[in-house]
Amino acid sequence: MPKIRRGGYVFVTWRGDHSPRHVHVYRDGKFVLKWDLDNQKPMAGRPSRKVLELIHQLDSEGLL
């Protein structure tokens, strides 16, 4: 379970989790977003521009 902290958010993924490939995002211990990495759309929550930029950076770095 990679847990990455960046920009005041915590990004969590689980290897072997259900499809599609996705990331859970938290801030101050509270759920913010569940983002579908395969289809680039929200599964739960409402993404901010900052969170989307951070997700894109982490994904392009191979961390998600």
Jmol script that loads the backbone (N, CA, C; Angstrom):
load data "model"
ATOM      1  N   MET A   1       0.850  -1.176   0.000  1.00  0.00           N
ATOM      2  CA  MET A   1       0.000   0.000   0.000  1.00  0.00           C
ATOM      3  C   MET A   1       0.894   1.237   0.000  1.00  0.00           C
ATOM      4  N   PRO A   2       1.199   1.760  -1.160  1.00  0.00           N
ATOM      5  CA  PRO A   2       1.948   3.017  -1.184  1.00  0.00           C
ATOM      6  C   PRO A   2       1.109   4.168  -0.627  1.00  0.00           C
ATOM      7  N   LYS A   3       1.709   4.932   0.262  1.00  0.00           N
ATOM      8  CA  LYS A   3       1.064   6.124   0.836  1.00  0.00           C
ATOM      9  C   LYS A   3       2.019   7.278   0.575  1.00  0.00           C
ATOM     10  N   ILE A   4       1.576   8.240  -0.220  1.00  0.00           N
ATOM     11  CA  ILE A   4       2.431   9.346  -0.627  1.00  0.00           C
ATOM     12  C   ILE A   4       1.828  10.647  -0.130  1.00  0.00           C
ATOM     13  N   ARG A   5       2.669  11.476   0.490  1.00  0.00           N
ATOM     14  CA  ARG A   5       2.234  12.793   0.957  1.00  0.00           C
ATOM     15  C   ARG A   5       2.823  13.848   0.018  1.00  0.00           C
ATOM     16  N   ARG A   6       1.938  14.702  -0.474  1.00  0.00           N
ATOM     17  CA  ARG A   6       2.396  15.789  -1.336  1.00  0.00           C
ATOM     18  C   ARG A   6       1.349  16.891  -1.356  1.00  0.00           C
ATOM     19  N   GLY A   7       1.805  18.127  -1.257  1.00  0.00           N
ATOM     20  CA  GLY A   7       0.923  19.287  -1.356  1.00  0.00           C
ATOM     21  C   GLY A   7      -0.180  19.341  -0.316  1.00  0.00           C
ATOM     22  N   GLY A   8       0.059  18.751   0.860  1.00  0.00           N
ATOM     23  CA  GLY A   8      -0.947  18.771   1.913  1.00  0.00           C
ATOM     24  C   GLY A   8      -1.969  17.653   1.808  1.00  0.00           C
ATOM     25  N   TYR A   9      -1.789  16.752   0.841  1.00  0.00           N
ATOM     26  CA  TYR A   9      -2.706  15.634   0.630  1.00  0.00           C
ATOM     27  C   TYR A   9      -1.968  14.321   0.839  1.00  0.00           C
ATOM     28  N   VAL A  10      -2.727  13.269   1.113  1.00  0.00           N
ATOM     29  CA  VAL A  10      -2.182  11.917   1.201  1.00  0.00           C
ATOM     30  C   VAL A  10      -2.859  11.103   0.109  1.00  0.00           C
ATOM     31  N   PHE A  11      -2.038  10.443  -0.714  1.00  0.00           N
ATOM     32  CA  PHE A  11      -2.513   9.636  -1.838  1.00  0.00           C
ATOM     33  C   PHE A  11      -2.233   8.173  -1.509  1.00  0.00           C
ATOM     34  N   VAL A  12      -3.270   7.340  -1.581  1.00  0.00           N
ATOM     35  CA  VAL A  12      -3.141   5.938  -1.188  1.00  0.00           C
ATOM     36  C   VAL A  12      -3.628   5.037  -2.313  1.00  0.00           C
ATOM     37  N   THR A  13      -2.803   4.039  -2.646  1.00  0.00           N
ATOM     38  CA  THR A  13      -3.212   2.999  -3.596  1.00  0.00           C
ATOM     39  C   THR A  13      -2.924   1.644  -2.965  1.00  0.00           C
ATOM     40  N   TRP A  14      -3.652   0.635  -3.381  1.00  0.00           N
ATOM     41  CA  TRP A  14      -3.446  -0.732  -2.914  1.00  0.00           C
ATOM     42  C   TRP A  14      -3.155  -1.614  -4.113  1.00  0.00           C
ATOM     43  N   ARG A  15      -2.051  -2.334  -4.046  1.00  0.00           N
ATOM     44  CA  ARG A  15      -1.738  -3.294  -5.112  1.00  0.00           C
ATOM     45  C   ARG A  15      -2.743  -4.423  -5.050  1.00  0.00           C
ATOM     46  N   GLY A  16      -3.205  -4.831  -6.222  1.00  0.00           N
ATOM     47  CA  GLY A  16      -4.164  -5.918  -6.277  1.00  0.00           C
ATOM     48  C   GLY A  16      -5.578  -5.494  -5.943  1.00  0.00           C
ATOM     49  N   ASP A  17      -5.818  -4.185  -5.793  1.00  0.00           N
ATOM     50  CA  ASP A  17      -7.163  -3.683  -5.523  1.00  0.00           C
ATOM     51  C   ASP A  17      -8.023  -3.886  -6.770  1.00  0.00           C
ATOM     52  N   HIS A  18      -9.306  -3.722  -6.619  1.00  0.00           N
ATOM     53  CA  HIS A  18     -10.242  -3.941  -7.729  1.00  0.00           C
ATOM     54  C   HIS A  18      -9.986  -2.966  -8.878  1.00  0.00           C
ATOM     55  N   SER A  19     -10.397  -3.365 -10.063  1.00  0.00           N
ATOM     56  CA  SER A  19     -10.319  -2.500 -11.251  1.00  0.00           C
ATOM     57  C   SER A  19     -11.445  -1.490 -11.194  1.00  0.00           C
ATOM     58  N   PRO A  20     -11.273  -0.360 -11.816  1.00  0.00           N
ATOM     59  CA  PRO A  20     -10.095   0.144 -12.515  1.00  0.00           C
ATOM     60  C   PRO A  20      -9.034   0.615 -11.522  1.00  0.00           C
ATOM     61  N   ARG A  21      -7.823   0.789 -12.016  1.00  0.00           N
ATOM     62  CA  ARG A  21      -6.724   1.286 -11.197  1.00  0.00           C
ATOM     63  C   ARG A  21      -7.106   2.677 -10.688  1.00  0.00           C
ATOM     64  N   HIS A  22      -6.979   2.896  -9.383  1.00  0.00           N
ATOM     65  CA  HIS A  22      -7.445   4.153  -8.806  1.00  0.00           C
ATOM     66  C   HIS A  22      -6.614   4.557  -7.586  1.00  0.00           C
ATOM     67  N   VAL A  23      -6.826   5.810  -7.161  1.00  0.00           N
ATOM     68  CA  VAL A  23      -6.128   6.342  -5.990  1.00  0.00           C
ATOM     69  C   VAL A  23      -7.156   6.993  -5.067  1.00  0.00           C
ATOM     70  N   HIS A  24      -6.933   6.831  -3.761  1.00  0.00           N
ATOM     71  CA  HIS A  24      -7.756   7.478  -2.738  1.00  0.00           C
ATOM     72  C   HIS A  24      -6.975   8.692  -2.250  1.00  0.00           C
ATOM     73  N   VAL A  25      -7.642   9.820  -2.099  1.00  0.00           N
ATOM     74  CA  VAL A  25      -6.977  11.060  -1.690  1.00  0.00           C
ATOM     75  C   VAL A  25      -7.618  11.554  -0.392  1.00  0.00           C
ATOM     76  N   TYR A  26      -6.741  11.920   0.574  1.00  0.00           N
ATOM     77  CA  TYR A  26      -7.190  12.415   1.874  1.00  0.00           C
ATOM     78  C   TYR A  26      -6.483  13.727   2.193  1.00  0.00           C
ATOM     79  N   ARG A  27      -7.137  14.546   3.005  1.00  0.00           N
ATOM     80  CA  ARG A  27      -6.534  15.775   3.508  1.00  0.00           C
ATOM     81  C   ARG A  27      -6.977  15.933   4.957  1.00  0.00           C
ATOM     82  N   ASP A  28      -6.014  16.126   5.829  1.00  0.00           N
ATOM     83  CA  ASP A  28      -6.288  16.250   7.267  1.00  0.00           C
ATOM     84  C   ASP A  28      -7.081  15.056   7.784  1.00  0.00           C
ATOM     85  N   GLY A  29      -6.773  13.866   7.262  1.00  0.00           N
ATOM     86  CA  GLY A  29      -7.423  12.639   7.703  1.00  0.00           C
ATOM     87  C   GLY A  29      -8.827  12.426   7.169  1.00  0.00           C
ATOM     88  N   LYS A  30      -9.295  13.311   6.304  1.00  0.00           N
ATOM     89  CA  LYS A  30     -10.653  13.203   5.752  1.00  0.00           C
ATOM     90  C   LYS A  30     -10.599  12.857   4.271  1.00  0.00           C
ATOM     91  N   PHE A  31     -11.511  12.002   3.851  1.00  0.00           N
ATOM     92  CA  PHE A  31     -11.606  11.599   2.458  1.00  0.00           C
ATOM     93  C   PHE A  31     -11.925  12.805   1.574  1.00  0.00           C
ATOM     94  N   VAL A  32     -11.212  12.911   0.457  1.00  0.00           N
ATOM     95  CA  VAL A  32     -11.424  13.993  -0.500  1.00  0.00           C
ATOM     96  C   VAL A  32     -11.917  13.452  -1.839  1.00  0.00           C
ATOM     97  N   LEU A  33     -11.263  12.377  -2.320  1.00  0.00           N
ATOM     98  CA  LEU A  33     -11.505  11.936  -3.686  1.00  0.00           C
ATOM     99  C   LEU A  33     -11.055  10.500  -3.898  1.00  0.00           C
ATOM    100  N   LYS A  34     -11.781   9.787  -4.741  1.00  0.00           N
ATOM    101  CA  LYS A  34     -11.352   8.496  -5.270  1.00  0.00           C
ATOM    102  C   LYS A  34     -11.300   8.688  -6.783  1.00  0.00           C
ATOM    103  N   TRP A  35     -10.090   8.606  -7.370  1.00  0.00           N
ATOM    104  CA  TRP A  35      -9.874   8.953  -8.767  1.00  0.00           C
ATOM    105  C   TRP A  35      -9.512   7.728  -9.596  1.00  0.00           C
ATOM    106  N   ASP A  36     -10.227   7.523 -10.692  1.00  0.00           N
ATOM    107  CA  ASP A  36      -9.990   6.438 -11.643  1.00  0.00           C
ATOM    108  C   ASP A  36      -8.799   6.833 -12.513  1.00  0.00           C
ATOM    109  N   LEU A  37      -7.656   6.163 -12.324  1.00  0.00           N
ATOM    110  CA  LEU A  37      -6.448   6.480 -13.072  1.00  0.00           C
ATOM    111  C   LEU A  37      -6.509   5.979 -14.511  1.00  0.00           C
ATOM    112  N   ASP A  38      -7.254   4.913 -14.755  1.00  0.00           N
ATOM    113  CA  ASP A  38      -7.350   4.356 -16.110  1.00  0.00           C
ATOM    114  C   ASP A  38      -8.213   5.210 -17.021  1.00  0.00           C
ATOM    115  N   ASN A  39      -9.310   5.728 -16.497  1.00  0.00           N
ATOM    116  CA  ASN A  39     -10.268   6.481 -17.315  1.00  0.00           C
ATOM    117  C   ASN A  39     -10.256   7.978 -17.047  1.00  0.00           C
ATOM    118  N   GLN A  40      -9.385   8.420 -16.119  1.00  0.00           N
ATOM    119  CA  GLN A  40      -9.233   9.840 -15.793  1.00  0.00           C
ATOM    120  C   GLN A  40     -10.556  10.515 -15.442  1.00  0.00           C
ATOM    121  N   LYS A  41     -11.238   9.910 -14.448  1.00  0.00           N
ATOM    122  CA  LYS A  41     -12.492  10.507 -13.982  1.00  0.00           C
ATOM    123  C   LYS A  41     -12.717  10.163 -12.516  1.00  0.00           C
ATOM    124  N   PRO A  42     -13.517  10.984 -11.824  1.00  0.00           N
ATOM    125  CA  PRO A  42     -13.767  10.715 -10.399  1.00  0.00           C
ATOM    126  C   PRO A  42     -14.683   9.509 -10.209  1.00  0.00           C
ATOM    127  N   MET A  43     -14.400   8.733  -9.171  1.00  0.00           N
ATOM    128  CA  MET A  43     -15.257   7.620  -8.781  1.00  0.00           C
ATOM    129  C   MET A  43     -16.093   8.040  -7.576  1.00  0.00           C
ATOM    130  N   ALA A  44     -15.559   8.961  -6.777  1.00  0.00           N
ATOM    131  CA  ALA A  44     -16.261   9.517  -5.614  1.00  0.00           C
ATOM    132  C   ALA A  44     -15.577  10.820  -5.253  1.00  0.00           C
ATOM    133  N   GLY A  45     -16.352  11.783  -4.839  1.00  0.00           N
ATOM    134  CA  GLY A  45     -15.802  13.076  -4.481  1.00  0.00           C
ATOM    135  C   GLY A  45     -15.702  13.996  -5.684  1.00  0.00           C
ATOM    136  N   ARG A  46     -15.269  15.213  -5.413  1.00  0.00           N
ATOM    137  CA  ARG A  46     -15.164  16.237  -6.453  1.00  0.00           C
ATOM    138  C   ARG A  46     -13.718  16.742  -6.491  1.00  0.00           C
ATOM    139  N   PRO A  47     -13.025  16.552  -7.623  1.00  0.00           N
ATOM    140  CA  PRO A  47     -11.609  16.937  -7.683  1.00  0.00           C
ATOM    141  C   PRO A  47     -11.401  18.435  -7.847  1.00  0.00           C
ATOM    142  N   SER A  48     -10.375  18.933  -7.187  1.00  0.00           N
ATOM    143  CA  SER A  48      -9.954  20.318  -7.409  1.00  0.00           C
ATOM    144  C   SER A  48      -8.836  20.293  -8.452  1.00  0.00           C
ATOM    145  N   ARG A  49      -8.551  21.438  -9.019  1.00  0.00           N
ATOM    146  CA  ARG A  49      -7.481  21.530 -10.015  1.00  0.00           C
ATOM    147  C   ARG A  49      -6.145  21.121  -9.393  1.00  0.00           C
ATOM    148  N   LYS A  50      -5.901  21.551  -8.151  1.00  0.00           N
ATOM    149  CA  LYS A  50      -4.639  21.226  -7.478  1.00  0.00           C
ATOM    150  C   LYS A  50      -4.477  19.717  -7.300  1.00  0.00           C
ATOM    151  N   VAL A  51      -5.531  19.045  -6.858  1.00  0.00           N
ATOM    152  CA  VAL A  51      -5.458  17.596  -6.656  1.00  0.00           C
ATOM    153  C   VAL A  51      -5.207  16.891  -7.981  1.00  0.00           C
ATOM    154  N   LEU A  52      -5.879  17.320  -9.049  1.00  0.00           N
ATOM    155  CA  LEU A  52      -5.675  16.696 -10.358  1.00  0.00           C
ATOM    156  C   LEU A  52      -4.240  16.883 -10.849  1.00  0.00           C
ATOM    157  N   GLU A  53      -3.670  18.062 -10.613  1.00  0.00           N
ATOM    158  CA  GLU A  53      -2.278  18.301 -11.000  1.00  0.00           C
ATOM    159  C   GLU A  53      -1.334  17.381 -10.223  1.00  0.00           C
ATOM    160  N   LEU A  54      -1.585  17.222  -8.926  1.00  0.00           N
ATOM    161  CA  LEU A  54      -0.750  16.350  -8.106  1.00  0.00           C
ATOM    162  C   LEU A  54      -0.877  14.893  -8.537  1.00  0.00           C
ATOM    163  N   ILE A  55      -2.097  14.450  -8.843  1.00  0.00           N
ATOM    164  CA  ILE A  55      -2.308  13.075  -9.316  1.00  0.00           C
ATOM    165  C   ILE A  55      -1.544  12.858 -10.619  1.00  0.00           C
ATOM    166  N   HIS A  56      -1.634  13.812 -11.542  1.00  0.00           N
ATOM    167  CA  HIS A  56      -0.931  13.689 -12.819  1.00  0.00           C
ATOM    168  C   HIS A  56       0.583  13.605 -12.598  1.00  0.00           C
ATOM    169  N   GLN A  57       1.122  14.447 -11.703  1.00  0.00           N
ATOM    170  CA  GLN A  57       2.557  14.417 -11.404  1.00  0.00           C
ATOM    171  C   GLN A  57       2.975  13.066 -10.838  1.00  0.00           C
ATOM    172  N   LEU A  58       2.242  12.590  -9.846  1.00  0.00           N
ATOM    173  CA  LEU A  58       2.580  11.314  -9.206  1.00  0.00           C
ATOM    174  C   LEU A  58       2.475  10.155 -10.188  1.00  0.00           C
ATOM    175  N   ASP A  59       1.456  10.167 -11.027  1.00  0.00           N
ATOM    176  CA  ASP A  59       1.292   9.099 -12.012  1.00  0.00           C
ATOM    177  C   ASP A  59       2.425   9.127 -13.028  1.00  0.00           C
ATOM    178  N   SER A  60       2.794  10.317 -13.501  1.00  0.00           N
ATOM    179  CA  SER A  60       3.867  10.421 -14.496  1.00  0.00           C
ATOM    180  C   SER A  60       5.224  10.032 -13.893  1.00  0.00           C
ATOM    181  N   GLU A  61       5.371  10.174 -12.574  1.00  0.00           N
ATOM    182  CA  GLU A  61       6.599   9.762 -11.881  1.00  0.00           C
ATOM    183  C   GLU A  61       6.584   8.258 -11.566  1.00  0.00           C
ATOM    184  N   GLY A  62       5.480   7.588 -11.887  1.00  0.00           N
ATOM    185  CA  GLY A  62       5.370   6.153 -11.642  1.00  0.00           C
ATOM    186  C   GLY A  62       5.120   5.793 -10.189  1.00  0.00           C
ATOM    187  N   LEU A  63       4.623   6.742  -9.413  1.00  0.00           N
ATOM    188  CA  LEU A  63       4.393   6.503  -7.993  1.00  0.00           C
ATOM    189  C   LEU A  63       2.981   5.986  -7.696  1.00  0.00           C
ATOM    190  N   LEU A  64       2.084   6.076  -8.653  1.00  0.00           N
ATOM    191  CA  LEU A  64       0.713   5.574  -8.443  1.00  0.00           C
ATOM    192  C   LEU A  64       0.485   4.321  -9.268  1.00  0.00           C
TER     193      LEU A  64
END
end "model"
wireframe off; spacefill off
backbone 0.3
color backbone group
